[in-house]
Amino acid sequence: MTTEPHNWIKSSYSGNGGSCVEWAPAHASADGIVPVRDSKAPRGPVLNIPADAFTTFVAGVKAGELGTV
């Protein structure tokens, strides 16, 4: 789990129903790792995803390759 403070940004794809994902882009730029967390559990675990994998994931979401809920 990451203990450093981050400037968390809520995903633009998160709805108002509380299903929100946050990420810390400045940390990604500095270290090549994208911290991601559940906004409902800000003190909970943080996933540290390699930046290239995160970029591929976001491109897939934008292209509609992952389906919808």
N, CA, C and O atoms as a Tripos MOL2 file, in Angstrom:
@<TRIPOS>MOLECULE
protein
  276   275    69     0     0
PROTEIN
NO_CHARGES

@<TRIPOS>ATOM
      1 N           0.8450   -1.1750    0.0000 N.3       1 MET1
      2 CA          0.0000    0.0000    0.0000 C.3       1 MET1
      3 C           0.8910    1.2380    0.0000 C.2       1 MET1
      4 O           1.9030    1.2840    0.7000 O.2       1 MET1
      5 N           0.5100    2.2370   -0.7860 N.am      2 THR2
      6 CA          1.2580    3.4750   -0.8820 C.3       2 THR2
      7 C           0.9580    4.3590    0.3190 C.2       2 THR2
      8 O          -0.2030    4.5340    0.6890 O.2       2 THR2
      9 N           2.0030    4.9210    0.9320 N.am      3 THR3
     10 CA          1.7980    5.7650    2.1050 C.3       3 THR3
     11 C           2.0700    7.2350    1.8120 C.2       3 THR3
     12 O           1.7300    8.0920    2.6280 O.2       3 THR3
     13 N           2.6770    7.5510    0.6620 N.am      4 GLU4
     14 CA          2.9670    8.9300    0.3130 C.3       4 GLU4
     15 C           1.6760    9.6580   -0.0480 C.2       4 GLU4
     16 O           0.7430    9.0510   -0.5730 O.2       4 GLU4
     17 N           1.6210   10.9790    0.2390 N.am      5 PRO5
     18 CA          0.4250   11.7230   -0.1730 C.3       5 PRO5
     19 C           0.3980   11.8970   -1.6890 C.2       5 PRO5
     20 O           1.4370   12.1320   -2.3070 O.2       5 PRO5
     21 N          -0.7550   11.7850   -2.2730 N.am      6 HIS6
     22 CA         -0.9270   11.9560   -3.7130 C.3       6 HIS6
     23 C          -2.0300   12.9770   -3.9610 C.2       6 HIS6
     24 O          -2.9010   13.1880   -3.1160 O.2       6 HIS6
     25 N          -1.9810   13.5970   -5.1140 N.am      7 ASN7
     26 CA         -3.0720   14.4480   -5.5560 C.3       7 ASN7
     27 C          -4.0090   13.5520   -6.3580 C.2       7 ASN7
     28 O          -3.7840   13.3140   -7.5450 O.2       7 ASN7
     29 N          -5.0600   13.0550   -5.7080 N.am      8 TRP8
     30 CA         -5.9710   12.0920   -6.3270 C.3       8 TRP8
     31 C          -6.9840   12.8090   -7.2130 C.2       8 TRP8
     32 O          -7.4940   13.8710   -6.8560 O.2       8 TRP8
     33 N          -7.2670   12.2180   -8.3680 N.am      9 ILE9
     34 CA         -8.2410   12.7450   -9.3210 C.3       9 ILE9
     35 C          -9.2640   11.6440   -9.5850 C.2       9 ILE9
     36 O          -8.9100   10.4950   -9.8460 O.2       9 ILE9
     37 N         -10.5420   12.0220   -9.5110 N.am     10 LYS10
     38 CA        -11.6060   11.0600   -9.7670 C.3      10 LYS10
     39 C         -11.7490   10.8410  -11.2710 C.2      10 LYS10
     40 O         -11.6960   11.7920  -12.0520 O.2      10 LYS10
     41 N         -11.9260    9.6020  -11.6660 N.am     11 SER11
     42 CA        -12.0960    9.2670  -13.0710 C.3      11 SER11
     43 C         -13.3130    9.9680  -13.6530 C.2      11 SER11
     44 O         -14.3530   10.0620  -13.0010 O.2      11 SER11
     45 N         -13.1820   10.4590  -14.8760 N.am     12 SER12
     46 CA        -14.3140   11.0910  -15.5570 C.3      12 SER12
     47 C         -15.3720   10.0510  -15.9300 C.2      12 SER12
     48 O         -16.5020   10.4130  -16.2570 O.2      12 SER12
     49 N         -15.0230    8.7780  -15.8870 N.am     13 TYR13
     50 CA        -15.9660    7.7120  -16.1940 C.3      13 TYR13
     51 C         -16.7470    7.2570  -14.9610 C.2      13 TYR13
     52 O         -17.6640    6.4430  -15.0820 O.2      13 TYR13
     53 N         -16.4030    7.7630  -13.7840 N.am     14 SER14
     54 CA        -17.1080    7.3910  -12.5580 C.3      14 SER14
     55 C         -18.4510    8.0890  -12.5180 C.2      14 SER14
     56 O         -18.5530    9.2830  -12.8040 O.2      14 SER14
     57 N         -19.4720    7.3450  -12.1650 N.am     15 GLY15
     58 CA        -20.8130    7.9170  -12.0640 C.3      15 GLY15
     59 C         -21.0470    8.5630  -10.7090 C.2      15 GLY15
     60 O         -20.1580    8.5810   -9.8580 O.2      15 GLY15
     61 N         -22.2400    9.0900  -10.5170 N.am     16 ASN16
     62 CA        -22.5970    9.7200   -9.2500 C.3      16 ASN16
     63 C         -23.0950    8.7090   -8.2250 C.2      16 ASN16
     64 O         -23.4640    9.0950   -7.1160 O.2      16 ASN16
     65 N         -23.1150    7.4420   -8.5650 N.am     17 GLY17
     66 CA        -23.6420    6.4210   -7.6760 C.3      17 GLY17
     67 C         -22.6480    5.9150   -6.6490 C.2      17 GLY17
     68 O         -22.9480    4.9610   -5.9310 O.2      17 GLY17
     69 N         -21.4840    6.5190   -6.5550 N.am     18 GLY18
     70 CA        -20.5050    6.1120   -5.5650 C.3      18 GLY18
     71 C         -19.4980    5.0860   -6.0590 C.2      18 GLY18
     72 O         -18.6070    4.6910   -5.3070 O.2      18 GLY18
     73 N         -19.6190    4.6510   -7.2910 N.am     19 SER19
     74 CA        -18.6610    3.6920   -7.8630 C.3      19 SER19
     75 C         -17.5200    4.4650   -8.5090 C.2      19 SER19
     76 O         -17.4380    4.5550   -9.7330 O.2      19 SER19
     77 N         -16.6530    5.0130   -7.6940 N.am     20 CYS20
     78 CA        -15.6400    5.9240   -8.2120 C.3      20 CYS20
     79 C         -14.2340    5.3580   -8.0790 C.2      20 CYS20
     80 O         -13.8770    4.7280   -7.0830 O.2      20 CYS20
     81 N         -13.4590    5.6050   -9.1150 N.am     21 VAL21
     82 CA        -12.0540    5.2350   -9.1390 C.3      21 VAL21
     83 C         -11.2550    6.5300   -9.1790 C.2      21 VAL21
     84 O         -11.6100    7.4670   -9.8940 O.2      21 VAL21
     85 N         -10.1740    6.5750   -8.4070 N.am     22 GLU22
     86 CA         -9.2960    7.7350   -8.4090 C.3      22 GLU22
     87 C          -7.8920    7.2950   -8.7980 C.2      22 GLU22
     88 O          -7.4970    6.1520   -8.5670 O.2      22 GLU22
     89 N          -7.1490    8.2160   -9.3890 N.am     23 TRP23
     90 CA         -5.7700    7.9340   -9.7620 C.3      23 TRP23
     91 C          -4.9240    9.1580   -9.4790 C.2      23 TRP23
     92 O          -5.4520   10.2550   -9.2960 O.2      23 TRP23
     93 N          -3.6100    8.9730   -9.4440 N.am     24 ALA24
     94 CA         -2.6790   10.0640   -9.1300 C.3      24 ALA24
     95 C          -1.7220   10.2550  -10.3030 C.2      24 ALA24
     96 O          -0.6460    9.6580  -10.3270 O.2      24 ALA24
     97 N          -2.1070   11.0900  -11.2840 N.am     25 PRO25
     98 CA         -1.3040   11.2320  -12.5030 C.3      25 PRO25
     99 C           0.0900   11.8150  -12.2910 C.2      25 PRO25
    100 O           1.0160   11.4490  -13.0130 O.2      25 PRO25
    101 N           0.2620   12.7030  -11.3300 N.am     26 ALA26
    102 CA          1.5980   13.2830  -11.1060 C.3      26 ALA26
    103 C           2.5850   12.2120  -10.6650 C.2      26 ALA26
    104 O           3.7520   12.2340  -11.0550 O.2      26 ALA26
    105 N           2.1150   11.2810   -9.8540 N.am     27 HIS27
    106 CA          2.9690   10.1830   -9.4070 C.3      27 HIS27
    107 C           3.3370    9.2980  -10.5930 C.2      27 HIS27
    108 O           4.4550    8.7900  -10.6760 O.2      27 HIS27
    109 N           2.3890    9.1200  -11.5060 N.am     28 ALA28
    110 CA          2.6380    8.2990  -12.6900 C.3      28 ALA28
    111 C           3.7390    8.9180  -13.5440 C.2      28 ALA28
    112 O           4.6080    8.2120  -14.0560 O.2      28 ALA28
    113 N           3.7000   10.2200  -13.6940 N.am     29 SER29
    114 CA          4.7120   10.9020  -14.4990 C.3      29 SER29
    115 C           6.0940   10.7760  -13.8810 C.2      29 SER29
    116 O           7.0890   10.6190  -14.5890 O.2      29 SER29
    117 N           6.1480   10.8440  -12.5640 N.am     30 ALA30
    118 CA          7.4350   10.8280  -11.8650 C.3      30 ALA30
    119 C           8.0560    9.4360  -11.7970 C.2      30 ALA30
    120 O           9.2710    9.2970  -11.9460 O.2      30 ALA30
    121 N           7.2390    8.4000  -11.5730 N.am     31 ASP31
    122 CA          7.7650    7.0660  -11.2850 C.3      31 ASP31
    123 C           7.4190    5.9830  -12.3040 C.2      31 ASP31
    124 O           7.9410    4.8710  -12.2200 O.2      31 ASP31
    125 N           6.5490    6.2890  -13.2650 N.am     32 GLY32
    126 CA          6.1470    5.2690  -14.2220 C.3      32 GLY32
    127 C           5.1730    4.2570  -13.6450 C.2      32 GLY32
    128 O           4.9420    3.2030  -14.2370 O.2      32 GLY32
    129 N           4.6040    4.5760  -12.4880 N.am     33 ILE33
    130 CA          3.6020    3.7320  -11.8290 C.3      33 ILE33
    131 C           2.3650    4.5810  -11.5980 C.2      33 ILE33
    132 O           2.4690    5.7090  -11.1160 O.2      33 ILE33
    133 N           1.1950    4.0550  -11.9350 N.am     34 VAL34
    134 CA         -0.0520    4.7800  -11.7410 C.3      34 VAL34
    135 C          -0.7580    4.2430  -10.4950 C.2      34 VAL34
    136 O          -1.2450    3.1130  -10.5070 O.2      34 VAL34
    137 N          -0.8190    5.0310   -9.4240 N.am     35 PRO35
    138 CA         -1.5820    4.6100   -8.2430 C.3      35 PRO35
    139 C          -3.0770    4.7610   -8.5210 C.2      35 PRO35
    140 O          -3.5130    5.7960   -9.0240 O.2      35 PRO35
    141 N          -3.8600    3.7380   -8.1960 N.am     36 VAL36
    142 CA         -5.3060    3.7300   -8.3930 C.3      36 VAL36
    143 C          -5.9510    3.2550   -7.1010 C.2      36 VAL36
    144 O          -5.4630    2.3230   -6.4610 O.2      36 VAL36
    145 N          -7.0640    3.9050   -6.7140 N.am     37 ARG37
    146 CA         -7.7710    3.4850   -5.4930 C.3      37 ARG37
    147 C          -9.2720    3.6660   -5.6540 C.2      37 ARG37
    148 O          -9.7410    4.3280   -6.5800 O.2      37 ARG37
    149 N         -10.0040    3.0710   -4.7420 N.am     38 ASP38
    150 CA        -11.4500    3.2080   -4.6330 C.3      38 ASP38
    151 C         -11.7240    4.4580   -3.8070 C.2      38 ASP38
    152 O         -11.2730    4.5490   -2.6650 O.2      38 ASP38
    153 N         -12.4500    5.4180   -4.3590 N.am     39 SER39
    154 CA        -12.6890    6.6700   -3.6390 C.3      39 SER39
    155 C         -13.5310    6.4730   -2.3780 C.2      39 SER39
    156 O         -13.5010    7.3120   -1.4780 O.2      39 SER39
    157 N         -14.2760    5.3810   -2.3060 N.am     40 LYS40
    158 CA        -15.0760    5.1070   -1.1060 C.3      40 LYS40
    159 C         -14.2090    4.6120    0.0430 C.2      40 LYS40
    160 O         -14.6550    4.5970    1.1900 O.2      40 LYS40
    161 N         -12.9840    4.2090   -0.2470 N.am     41 ALA41
    162 CA        -12.0680    3.6940    0.7770 C.3      41 ALA41
    163 C         -10.7100    4.3840    0.6400 C.2      41 ALA41
    164 O          -9.7200    3.7380    0.2950 O.2      41 ALA41
    165 N         -10.6580    5.6950    0.9090 N.am     42 PRO42
    166 CA         -9.4120    6.4270    0.6700 C.3      42 PRO42
    167 C          -8.2280    5.9630    1.5130 C.2      42 PRO42
    168 O          -7.0810    6.2350    1.1610 O.2      42 PRO42
    169 N          -8.4820    5.2820    2.6000 N.am     43 ARG43
    170 CA         -7.3900    4.7560    3.4220 C.3      43 ARG43
    171 C          -7.1470    3.2730    3.1460 C.2      43 ARG43
    172 O          -6.3320    2.6270    3.8050 O.2      43 ARG43
    173 N          -7.8710    2.7520    2.1600 N.am     44 GLY44
    174 CA         -7.7390    1.3510    1.7960 C.3      44 GLY44
    175 C          -6.5520    1.1140    0.8820 C.2      44 GLY44
    176 O          -5.6990    1.9870    0.7260 O.2      44 GLY44
    177 N          -6.4960   -0.0450    0.2880 N.am     45 PRO45
    178 CA         -5.3510   -0.3960   -0.5550 C.3      45 PRO45
    179 C          -5.2790    0.4440   -1.8270 C.2      45 PRO45
    180 O          -6.2890    0.9400   -2.3260 O.2      45 PRO45
    181 N          -4.0820    0.5850   -2.3240 N.am     46 VAL46
    182 CA         -3.8060    1.2940   -3.5740 C.3      46 VAL46
    183 C          -3.1810    0.2930   -4.5360 C.2      46 VAL46
    184 O          -2.2280   -0.4020   -4.1860 O.2      46 VAL46
    185 N          -3.7190    0.2240   -5.7440 N.am     47 LEU47
    186 CA         -3.1120   -0.5940   -6.7900 C.3      47 LEU47
    187 C          -2.0640    0.2490   -7.4900 C.2      47 LEU47
    188 O          -2.3540    1.3730   -7.9010 O.2      47 LEU47
    189 N          -0.8690   -0.2610   -7.6310 N.am     48 ASN48
    190 CA          0.2060    0.4300   -8.3390 C.3      48 ASN48
    191 C           0.4030   -0.2710   -9.6770 C.2      48 ASN48
    192 O           0.9660   -1.3640   -9.7430 O.2      48 ASN48
    193 N          -0.0680    0.3720  -10.7420 N.am     49 ILE49
    194 CA         -0.1050   -0.2270  -12.0680 C.3      49 ILE49
    195 C           0.9800    0.4050  -12.9440 C.2      49 ILE49
    196 O           1.1040    1.6300  -12.9680 O.2      49 ILE49
    197 N           1.7630   -0.3980  -13.6590 N.am     50 PRO50
    198 CA          2.7460    0.1810  -14.5790 C.3      50 PRO50
    199 C           2.0450    1.1160  -15.5790 C.2      50 PRO50
    200 O           0.9700    0.7990  -16.0880 O.2      50 PRO50
    201 N           2.6660    2.2620  -15.8480 N.am     51 ALA51
    202 CA          2.0460    3.2900  -16.6930 C.3      51 ALA51
    203 C           1.6660    2.7650  -18.0740 C.2      51 ALA51
    204 O           0.6140    3.1310  -18.5980 O.2      51 ALA51
    205 N           2.4950    1.9170  -18.6740 N.am     52 ASP52
    206 CA          2.1510    1.4150  -20.0100 C.3      52 ASP52
    207 C           0.9190    0.5220  -19.9800 C.2      52 ASP52
    208 O           0.1140    0.5550  -20.9110 O.2      52 ASP52
    209 N           0.7590   -0.2710  -18.9340 N.am     53 ALA53
    210 CA         -0.4320   -1.1130  -18.7920 C.3      53 ALA53
    211 C          -1.6730   -0.2500  -18.5580 C.2      53 ALA53
    212 O          -2.7440   -0.5450  -19.0880 O.2      53 ALA53
    213 N          -1.5290    0.8150  -17.7650 N.am     54 PHE54
    214 CA         -2.6500    1.7110  -17.5010 C.3      54 PHE54
    215 C          -3.0740    2.4300  -18.7850 C.2      54 PHE54
    216 O          -4.2670    2.5910  -19.0430 O.2      54 PHE54
    217 N          -2.1050    2.8590  -19.5830 N.am     55 THR55
    218 CA         -2.3970    3.5260  -20.8510 C.3      55 THR55
    219 C          -3.1720    2.5970  -21.7790 C.2      55 THR55
    220 O          -4.1310    3.0210  -22.4240 O.2      55 THR55
    221 N          -2.7640    1.3450  -21.8490 N.am     56 THR56
    222 CA         -3.4630    0.3590  -22.6730 C.3      56 THR56
    223 C          -4.8860    0.1450  -22.1760 C.2      56 THR56
    224 O          -5.8150    0.0540  -22.9790 O.2      56 THR56
    225 N          -5.0680    0.0640  -20.8550 N.am     57 PHE57
    226 CA         -6.3900   -0.1100  -20.2580 C.3      57 PHE57
    227 C          -7.3040    1.0670  -20.6040 C.2      57 PHE57
    228 O          -8.4370    0.8620  -21.0390 O.2      57 PHE57
    229 N          -6.8220    2.2950  -20.4140 N.am     58 VAL58
    230 CA         -7.6300    3.4880  -20.6950 C.3      58 VAL58
    231 C          -8.0020    3.5490  -22.1750 C.2      58 VAL58
    232 O          -9.1330    3.8980  -22.5140 O.2      58 VAL58
    233 N          -7.0680    3.2150  -23.0530 N.am     59 ALA59
    234 CA         -7.3640    3.2050  -24.4880 C.3      59 ALA59
    235 C          -8.4690    2.1910  -24.7970 C.2      59 ALA59
    236 O          -9.3440    2.4580  -25.6210 O.2      59 ALA59
    237 N          -8.4320    1.0350  -24.1400 N.am     60 GLY60
    238 CA         -9.4690    0.0230  -24.3270 C.3      60 GLY60
    239 C         -10.8300    0.4920  -23.8390 C.2      60 GLY60
    240 O         -11.8480    0.2210  -24.4750 O.2      60 GLY60
    241 N         -10.8500    1.1920  -22.7190 N.am     61 VAL61
    242 CA        -12.1110    1.7380  -22.1950 C.3      61 VAL61
    243 C         -12.6800    2.7600  -23.1730 C.2      61 VAL61
    244 O         -13.8640    2.7140  -23.5060 O.2      61 VAL61
    245 N         -11.8390    3.6770  -23.6310 N.am     62 LYS62
    246 CA        -12.2960    4.7200  -24.5530 C.3      62 LYS62
    247 C         -12.7900    4.1320  -25.8650 C.2      62 LYS62
    248 O         -13.7140    4.6740  -26.4720 O.2      62 LYS62
    249 N         -12.1990    3.0410  -26.3100 N.am     63 ALA63
    250 CA        -12.5770    2.4070  -27.5730 C.3      63 ALA63
    251 C         -13.7990    1.4950  -27.4280 C.2      63 ALA63
    252 O         -14.3120    0.9720  -28.4180 O.2      63 ALA63
    253 N         -14.2630    1.3070  -26.1840 N.am     64 GLY64
    254 CA        -15.4160    0.4430  -25.9550 C.3      64 GLY64
    255 C         -15.0900   -1.0290  -26.0190 C.2      64 GLY64
    256 O         -15.9930   -1.8540  -26.1570 O.2      64 GLY64
    257 N         -13.8250   -1.3790  -25.9230 N.am     65 GLU65
    258 CA        -13.3870   -2.7750  -26.0410 C.3      65 GLU65
    259 C         -13.6970   -3.6130  -24.8110 C.2      65 GLU65
    260 O         -13.6220   -4.8400  -24.8740 O.2      65 GLU65
    261 N         -14.0440   -2.9830  -23.6940 N.am     66 LEU66
    262 CA        -14.2510   -3.7380  -22.4540 C.3      66 LEU66
    263 C         -15.7320   -3.9080  -22.1260 C.2      66 LEU66
    264 O         -16.0610   -4.4580  -21.0760 O.2      66 LEU66
    265 N         -16.6110   -3.4620  -22.9770 N.am     67 GLY67
    266 CA        -18.0330   -3.5960  -22.7360 C.3      67 GLY67
    267 C         -18.5500   -2.5670  -21.7410 C.2      67 GLY67
    268 O         -17.8310   -1.6520  -21.3400 O.2      67 GLY67
    269 N         -19.8090   -2.7340  -21.3510 N.am     68 THR68
    270 CA        -20.4360   -1.8270  -20.3940 C.3      68 THR68
    271 C         -21.1090   -2.6350  -19.2990 C.2      68 THR68
    272 O         -21.3560   -3.8330  -19.4430 O.2      68 THR68
    273 N         -21.3960   -1.9590  -18.2150 N.am     69 VAL69
    274 CA        -22.0850   -2.6210  -17.0940 C.3      69 VAL69
    275 C         -23.5470   -2.3260  -17.1550 C.2      69 VAL69
    276 O         -24.3060   -2.7880  -16.3040 O.2      69 VAL69
@<TRIPOS>BOND
     1     1     2 1
     2     2     3 1
     3     3     4 2
     4     3     5 am
     5     5     6 1
     6     6     7 1
     7     7     8 2
     8     7     9 am
     9     9    10 1
    10    10    11 1
    11    11    12 2
    12    11    13 am
    13    13    14 1
    14    14    15 1
    15    15    16 2
    16    15    17 am
    17    17    18 1
    18    18    19 1
    19    19    20 2
    20    19    21 am
    21    21    22 1
    22    22    23 1
    23    23    24 2
    24    23    25 am
    25    25    26 1
    26    26    27 1
    27    27    28 2
    28    27    29 am
    29    29    30 1
    30    30    31 1
    31    31    32 2
    32    31    33 am
    33    33    34 1
    34    34    35 1
    35    35    36 2
    36    35    37 am
    37    37    38 1
    38    38    39 1
    39    39    40 2
    40    39    41 am
    41    41    42 1
    42    42    43 1
    43    43    44 2
    44    43    45 am
    45    45    46 1
    46    46    47 1
    47    47    48 2
    48    47    49 am
    49    49    50 1
    50    50    51 1
    51    51    52 2
    52    51    53 am
    53    53    54 1
    54    54    55 1
    55    55    56 2
    56    55    57 am
    57    57    58 1
    58    58    59 1
    59    59    60 2
    60    59    61 am
    61    61    62 1
    62    62    63 1
    63    63    64 2
    64    63    65 am
    65    65    66 1
    66    66    67 1
    67    67    68 2
    68    67    69 am
    69    69    70 1
    70    70    71 1
    71    71    72 2
    72    71    73 am
    73    73    74 1
    74    74    75 1
    75    75    76 2
    76    75    77 am
    77    77    78 1
    78    78    79 1
    79    79    80 2
    80    79    81 am
    81    81    82 1
    82    82    83 1
    83    83    84 2
    84    83    85 am
    85    85    86 1
    86    86    87 1
    87    87    88 2
    88    87    89 am
    89    89    90 1
    90    90    91 1
    91    91    92 2
    92    91    93 am
    93    93    94 1
    94    94    95 1
    95    95    96 2
    96    95    97 am
    97    97    98 1
    98    98    99 1
    99    99   100 2
   100    99   101 am
   101   101   102 1
   102   102   103 1
   103   103   104 2
   104   103   105 am
   105   105   106 1
   106   106   107 1
   107   107   108 2
   108   107   109 am
   109   109   110 1
   110   110   111 1
   111   111   112 2
   112   111   113 am
   113   113   114 1
   114   114   115 1
   115   115   116 2
   116   115   117 am
   117   117   118 1
   118   118   119 1
   119   119   120 2
   120   119   121 am
   121   121   122 1
   122   122   123 1
   123   123   124 2
   124   123   125 am
   125   125   126 1
   126   126   127 1
   127   127   128 2
   128   127   129 am
   129   129   130 1
   130   130   131 1
   131   131   132 2
   132   131   133 am
   133   133   134 1
   134   134   135 1
   135   135   136 2
   136   135   137 am
   137   137   138 1
   138   138   139 1
   139   139   140 2
   140   139   141 am
   141   141   142 1
   142   142   143 1
   143   143   144 2
   144   143   145 am
   145   145   146 1
   146   146   147 1
   147   147   148 2
   148   147   149 am
   149   149   150 1
   150   150   151 1
   151   151   152 2
   152   151   153 am
   153   153   154 1
   154   154   155 1
   155   155   156 2
   156   155   157 am
   157   157   158 1
   158   158   159 1
   159   159   160 2
   160   159   161 am
   161   161   162 1
   162   162   163 1
   163   163   164 2
   164   163   165 am
   165   165   166 1
   166   166   167 1
   167   167   168 2
   168   167   169 am
   169   169   170 1
   170   170   171 1
   171   171   172 2
   172   171   173 am
   173   173   174 1
   174   174   175 1
   175   175   176 2
   176   175   177 am
   177   177   178 1
   178   178   179 1
   179   179   180 2
   180   179   181 am
   181   181   182 1
   182   182   183 1
   183   183   184 2
   184   183   185 am
   185   185   186 1
   186   186   187 1
   187   187   188 2
   188   187   189 am
   189   189   190 1
   190   190   191 1
   191   191   192 2
   192   191   193 am
   193   193   194 1
   194   194   195 1
   195   195   196 2
   196   195   197 am
   197   197   198 1
   198   198   199 1
   199   199   200 2
   200   199   201 am
   201   201   202 1
   202   202   203 1
   203   203   204 2
   204   203   205 am
   205   205   206 1
   206   206   207 1
   207   207   208 2
   208   207   209 am
   209   209   210 1
   210   210   211 1
   211   211   212 2
   212   211   213 am
   213   213   214 1
   214   214   215 1
   215   215   216 2
   216   215   217 am
   217   217   218 1
   218   218   219 1
   219   219   220 2
   220   219   221 am
   221   221   222 1
   222   222   223 1
   223   223   224 2
   224   223   225 am
   225   225   226 1
   226   226   227 1
   227   227   228 2
   228   227   229 am
   229   229   230 1
   230   230   231 1
   231   231   232 2
   232   231   233 am
   233   233   234 1
   234   234   235 1
   235   235   236 2
   236   235   237 am
   237   237   238 1
   238   238   239 1
   239   239   240 2
   240   239   241 am
   241   241   242 1
   242   242   243 1
   243   243   244 2
   244   243   245 am
   245   245   246 1
   246   246   247 1
   247   247   248 2
   248   247   249 am
   249   249   250 1
   250   250   251 1
   251   251   252 2
   252   251   253 am
   253   253   254 1
   254   254   255 1
   255   255   256 2
   256   255   257 am
   257   257   258 1
   258   258   259 1
   259   259   260 2
   260   259   261 am
   261   261   262 1
   262   262   263 1
   263   263   264 2
   264   263   265 am
   265   265   266 1
   266   266   267 1
   267   267   268 2
   268   267   269 am
   269   269   270 1
   270   270   271 1
   271   271   272 2
   272   271   273 am
   273   273   274 1
   274   274   275 1
   275   275   276 2
@<TRIPOS>SUBSTRUCTURE
     1 MET1         2 RESIDUE 1 A MET
     2 THR2         6 RESIDUE 1 A THR
     3 THR3        10 RESIDUE 1 A THR
     4 GLU4        14 RESIDUE 1 A GLU
     5 PRO5        18 RESIDUE 1 A PRO
     6 HIS6        22 RESIDUE 1 A HIS
     7 ASN7        26 RESIDUE 1 A ASN
     8 TRP8        30 RESIDUE 1 A TRP
     9 ILE9        34 RESIDUE 1 A ILE
    10 LYS10       38 RESIDUE 1 A LYS
    11 SER11       42 RESIDUE 1 A SER
    12 SER12       46 RESIDUE 1 A SER
    13 TYR13       50 RESIDUE 1 A TYR
    14 SER14       54 RESIDUE 1 A SER
    15 GLY15       58 RESIDUE 1 A GLY
    16 ASN16       62 RESIDUE 1 A ASN
    17 GLY17       66 RESIDUE 1 A GLY
    18 GLY18       70 RESIDUE 1 A GLY
    19 SER19       74 RESIDUE 1 A SER
    20 CYS20       78 RESIDUE 1 A CYS
    21 VAL21       82 RESIDUE 1 A VAL
    22 GLU22       86 RESIDUE 1 A GLU
    23 TRP23       90 RESIDUE 1 A TRP
    24 ALA24       94 RESIDUE 1 A ALA
    25 PRO25       98 RESIDUE 1 A PRO
    26 ALA26      102 RESIDUE 1 A ALA
    27 HIS27      106 RESIDUE 1 A HIS
    28 ALA28      110 RESIDUE 1 A ALA
    29 SER29      114 RESIDUE 1 A SER
    30 ALA30      118 RESIDUE 1 A ALA
    31 ASP31      122 RESIDUE 1 A ASP
    32 GLY32      126 RESIDUE 1 A GLY
    33 ILE33      130 RESIDUE 1 A ILE
    34 VAL34      134 RESIDUE 1 A VAL
    35 PRO35      138 RESIDUE 1 A PRO
    36 VAL36      142 RESIDUE 1 A VAL
    37 ARG37      146 RESIDUE 1 A ARG
    38 ASP38      150 RESIDUE 1 A ASP
    39 SER39      154 RESIDUE 1 A SER
    40 LYS40      158 RESIDUE 1 A LYS
    41 ALA41      162 RESIDUE 1 A ALA
    42 PRO42      166 RESIDUE 1 A PRO
    43 ARG43      170 RESIDUE 1 A ARG
    44 GLY44      174 RESIDUE 1 A GLY
    45 PRO45      178 RESIDUE 1 A PRO
    46 VAL46      182 RESIDUE 1 A VAL
    47 LEU47      186 RESIDUE 1 A LEU
    48 ASN48      190 RESIDUE 1 A ASN
    49 ILE49      194 RESIDUE 1 A ILE
    50 PRO50      198 RESIDUE 1 A PRO
    51 ALA51      202 RESIDUE 1 A ALA
    52 ASP52      206 RESIDUE 1 A ASP
    53 ALA53      210 RESIDUE 1 A ALA
    54 PHE54      214 RESIDUE 1 A PHE
    55 THR55      218 RESIDUE 1 A THR
    56 THR56      222 RESIDUE 1 A THR
    57 PHE57      226 RESIDUE 1 A PHE
    58 VAL58      230 RESIDUE 1 A VAL
    59 ALA59      234 RESIDUE 1 A ALA
    60 GLY60      238 RESIDUE 1 A GLY
    61 VAL61      242 RESIDUE 1 A VAL
    62 LYS62      246 RESIDUE 1 A LYS
    63 ALA63      250 RESIDUE 1 A ALA
    64 GLY64      254 RESIDUE 1 A GLY
    65 GLU65      258 RESIDUE 1 A GLU
    66 LEU66      262 RESIDUE 1 A LEU
    67 GLY67      266 RESIDUE 1 A GLY
    68 THR68      270 RESIDUE 1 A THR
    69 VAL69      274 RESIDUE 1 A VAL
